[in-house]
Amino acid sequence: MSAPNTNAIQQWLAKQRDQRTLHDWITDVGPFAMLFILSALFAATTTQFLTYQNLINNVAKNSAFLLLVALAGTFPILQQSIDLSVESIVTLTGVLTVVLIAEYQLGLLAIPIAIAAGMLAGFVNGVVFTKLKVPSFLVTLGTLSILMGFALIITGGSTITFRNQAIRGIATGTWIPGVPNLVMWGLLIYGATVFLAWRTKFGRYCFALGENERVVELAGAKVDRYKIYPFVLSGLLCGTAGVLLTLRISSASPNIAGGLLLPSIAAIVMGGTALTGGVGGPHRTILGVLVIAVLQNGMNLLSINPFVQEIILGVVVVSAVAMSIDRAKIDVVK
Amino acid sequence: MSDSVSSTATPVAGESSLRVEGVSKSFRHVQALSDVSLDIRQGEVVGLVGENGAGKSTLLNILTGVLQADEGTLYVDGEEVAFTSPSEAADHGVSLVHQEQDVITNFRGYENLYLARERERLGVLDREGMREEAQSFVDNLGIDLDVDEFVQSYSFNERQMLEIAKAFHVSQKSDNPVILLDEPTAALEEAGRELLFDLVNDLRDRATFVFVSHELDEVLEISDRIYVLKDGELVDEKDAAAATADDLQRSMVGRETADEYYRVSQQRPADDLGSETLAVDGITDGDEIGPLSFSVSEGEIFGIVGVEGSGKERLGRLLAGDGKLTHGTVSVNGTQLKSPSVAEMVDAGVGYIPKDRKSEGLLLYQSVLVNTSLAMVRKMKGKVPLLDLDAEKDATARAIEELNVKTPGPDALVHGLSGGNQQKVVIARWLAEDTPILVMDNVTRGIDVGAKEEVYRLCRELTEQGVSIVFIGDELPEVIGMSNRIAVMSEGQFVGEPFDAAQGNKPTEEDLIQEMI
């Protein structure tokens, strides 16, 4: 107890500690540091990593889908609920896109219809969660199964394809020189979600609801509808991802979106949006997405056994989440 | 009160039991304690008072090893110590009885007593041994408890006794334990209070007590000596037998109070009030409340009092639109509403300030700005559904200025503000959109004297501008001082006509209590 801070460094450290908690540093700097370390590692160990071809065509293009799904998941998590049905919405809208183009010959019109179906799925999630007061993880776990069932019925469990090459350009083309369309769509939608989060009432209420619903209600907000909107938005973004995914490969199957859920939640939390809601936001989710995309890409370049990759990814995800949780704000985890 | 002081005050000029020398502690930019020294001697009961934010909690936390001082030294029984955890402090005999009861209700008494220090025999809980020892331990303290009962079957008071027994139990390694009591009476009824004081008096030859409380009369009654903290400094040390509550108050606040406390001279007289703004006509929730009718005029403060469970809190909620009305209407400025929602009431111009700001009033981990603008963001600038960031900034700056909110800035998290400043942010939310009718439930609950005065000043200014206030409160002097009229509630209804509480014609506490019971 007698003042031990005799040397200056200790005093400086103590002061830093007081001003910002270690957790603040980890959440703020962590994703950047991780991205930098991984990139440096792969740049040093492989010759291909730091090439335009790899960074744009592999890392950026492949991560566009993860980005959309992670942005979709960010808003429900911000308001302290969760959407576990993202994969199934991507799958179903993808399947619908193929059917609408191939069987109904709807052409471009297939896109808004498929996306609207995604929004409808999200709306149902939101309404059941809000009005029937079923916990969101349970509702969306249920719709995960239901929508997957629909996708299986429509496809008969196999891959279905379409032949309209012109329409594929939306996903496969390069309208802006040097920027593949997939990357362009990803960035545009990223910008739109950041804008939604910070400049609209919807975004503000997402943060506020994530912290304390009662306070928002007593401040006069129509709480129920603002609890539904994030799910509708999630449906919209997942629908968009499903459409783009399908257009890119001109086919859809029940497992096109398999394995997106865990990395998307990992990306959200790593980026800095806490599972306890109220903090973070979509602007940070992209960092988590890039970390995961770079990790996956690097492991591929290093020819690491895909089964081992699964293990590494899982370990990284849980450790990253463990580091980014603010334990000071959580009493008991059950 | 003075009789009991003389009967209890038998100061033993014992050895120093717990001594604090030059302790300082700061958090970020705030100096919570600076150079505090005190000396607590064996067998004493020492009071510790101060406004919220004066540093009482920080001091208690340092004494029990929850926090470590930046500077300064602690001595227990003359020996220098440096606690790094509460259990280390307990090993030296220093333990704390928490403000909120810290017992597990679905455990038995003895299980709570041995919580986290269970006795085992070959890896199996030694229930029999623990039970017997626990029973003889509490018997020995003179506490009447059956430790084999589940705590949920204990009365509130018995739980408190159990907590005190626990404090003795964890510090039994020491011959001379120091028991810190943090607001122990806050939740007790009068009878419980007496029991607690008797117990403390009975045990004073076996332990040293530090008694922290906002209730100055109680501190005077039970303590031998009283330390006064203000803004992190020790500003006064008083002999309890010679001091009065006013003396303590003055030391705590650092200026004169009482007389103009409620600014009664600024209360608008009945003939100066404006037209009727809020009219409640025969409302009932079909259960607890009503039927109830009353009206409030522009510039009026309408007080509502009643015992716990009288329905006054529920009535406040109904006025806020929080809860269904089965019959009756609420009219706001002539617009009649049937079972309105919160959103409708807010749109009509009624703002609600709930009793518990932490669970219902504030987004603690959001900024002052987000909290201040939370109601005004309902309305959009023009038809574009975007936030009007400039308007939010302006409103927040204005609120900080007008309400004198002490915050590092509009972007600081509300969590870090003191209770009084937090409450000002809740109020600021309604000022930001010029809400004409405010329903306040215990608006000064848990805030310090200085902040209370500012809230009273603000209420007067608001009524001057024509705001109507429904002022629900548990502290009778406050409701009496602030209100133009006062309704007494009992079993969901008003008892008779509201009291007139015009200047010079205020009812007494006794008048109200008679109707309340």
Interface residues (C-beta under 8 A of the other chain):
Chain A: M1 S2 A3 N5 A14 D18 Q19 R199 T200 K201 F202 R204 Y205 F207 A208 E211 N212 R214 V215 V216 E217 L218 A219 G220 A221 K222 G278 V279 K329
Chain B: S26 F27 R28 Q68 A69 D70 E71 G72 T73 L74 E80 V81 A82 F83 A320 D322 V342 A343 M345 V346 D347 Y352 P354 S359 E360 G361 L362 L363 L364 Y365 Q366 V370 L374 A375 V377 R378 M380 P385 L386 L387 L389 R429
